[in-house]
Amino acid sequence: MLEPGRRLSFPELRNARDLGGLPTIDGGETRWRSLLRSDDLAQLTAAGVRALADYGIETILDLRWPEEASAYPGLLPAALPRLRYERVSLLTGTEDGWRLRSRDVAKELWKCAVLEHARAELRHVLEVIAQAPPGPLLFHCVAGKDRTGLVAALLLALADVEPAAIAADYAQSSANLAEEYLRRYPQSDAARILDALRCPPEGVYNMLDFLTRAGGVRAYLAQIGLAAADIGRLRSRLRD
């Protein structure tokens, strides 16, 4: 479960949290108010936008497909024109394109499929985070569990967070979203909804094994073309 305070009380959001306060393998913990993850900011009303601004968010990174962003633009960035807003589709340019790359991939291996088949897109996402101003940055997709969860897990691995804590952060999305999605789709089969929301911890452990086989997380990031300076900036986002 999340430590007290990590889940953020932004109105309308169910899966927002700070990546600070997580234990690292050397006995430290990750930095607060640097990187945040969440579900879709298009859900925010004016009250939620105010809460986001009050928290001090300076940069938003939208990982959704273009068609998702066009269908649900939300109040941002028009409501906060001084906010730095970036949009990079993590999983190819379109949903159909990603389905061709990842058909029949089990959830437990989904993160590995992204690391293998979306290298250019992942490099772009990480470059945006690395080169953003140092203030709080929030990245999101729709539910905030898979695309967002992959980026979070990779950043936490780079920060040497304990594997069990990375897995717990990923799995927490299931619990955060279940009640809201069951309420939102009352005519749908509850078991199917809960299965769709499932975030198995094994997915993180398989991802970490993938990175180990690649020579480690730093080696993998170098292999996909991320500059050494950017890798250092990403780590410093969560570690002093």
KAVEN-V330621 format. One record per pair of residues at least 4 apart in sequence whose C-alpha atoms are under 6 Angstrom apart, sorted by the first residue. I is the first residue (numbers start at 1). J is the second residue. D is the distance in Angstrom with one decimal. If there is no record, write none. Layout:
i = [I I]
j = [J J]
d = [D D]
//
This chain:
i = [6 6 7 7 8 8 10 10 11 12 14 15 15 15 16 16 17 17 18 19 19 20 20 20 21 21 22 22 23 23 23 24 24 24 24 24 25 25 25 30 30 31 31 33 34 35 35 35 36 37 37 37 38 38 39 39 39 39 39 40 40 42 42 42 44 53 57 57 58 58 58 59 59 59 59 60 60 60 60 61 61 61 62 62 62 63 63 63 63 63 64 64 65 65 69 75 77 90 91 92 99 105 108 108 109 111 112 113 114 118 119 127 128 130 130 130 140 140 141 144 145 145 146 149 149 153 156 157 158 159 167 167 171 171 171 174 174 174 174 180 182 211 211 212 214 215 221 222 236]
j = [17 18 16 17 16 17 48 51 48 44 176 38 39 176 37 38 36 37 36 35 36 30 31 32 29 30 29 30 28 29 161 28 29 160 161 162 160 161 162 238 239 238 239 136 136 136 137 138 138 138 139 140 140 144 140 141 142 143 144 141 142 72 73 74 48 57 136 137 83 135 136 83 84 85 137 85 137 138 139 86 87 139 87 139 140 88 89 90 140 141 89 141 89 94 73 79 81 121 98 98 103 110 202 203 203 207 207 117 118 122 224 131 132 230 233 234 144 148 148 148 149 173 150 153 170 166 161 161 235 235 201 204 199 200 201 178 197 198 199 184 186 216 217 216 220 219 226 226 240]
d = [5.2 5.2 5.9 4.3 5.5 5.1 5.5 5.9 4.7 5.7 5.9 5.2 5.4 5.7 5.6 3.8 5.8 5.6 4.4 5.8 5.6 4.7 4.6 3.9 5.3 5.1 5.1 5.3 5.9 4.4 5.7 5.2 5.3 5.4 3.9 5.1 6.0 5.9 5.2 4.9 5.7 4.7 5.9 5.4 4.4 5.8 5.1 5.9 4.5 5.5 5.2 5.8 5.0 5.1 5.5 5.9 5.2 4.6 3.9 5.6 4.4 5.9 5.8 3.8 5.0 5.8 4.9 5.9 5.4 5.7 5.6 5.9 4.6 5.8 4.6 4.9 5.9 5.0 5.8 4.8 5.6 4.5 4.6 5.9 5.4 5.3 4.8 5.5 5.9 4.9 5.3 4.9 5.1 5.8 5.3 5.6 5.7 5.3 5.7 5.7 5.4 6.0 5.6 4.1 5.8 5.9 5.4 5.8 5.2 6.0 5.7 6.0 6.0 5.3 5.4 5.1 5.6 5.5 5.9 5.1 4.8 5.7 5.9 6.0 5.8 5.9 5.5 5.7 5.9 5.4 4.8 5.4 4.8 6.0 5.8 6.0 5.3 5.5 6.0 6.0 5.9 5.0 5.4 4.6 5.7 5.5 5.5 5.1 5.9]
//
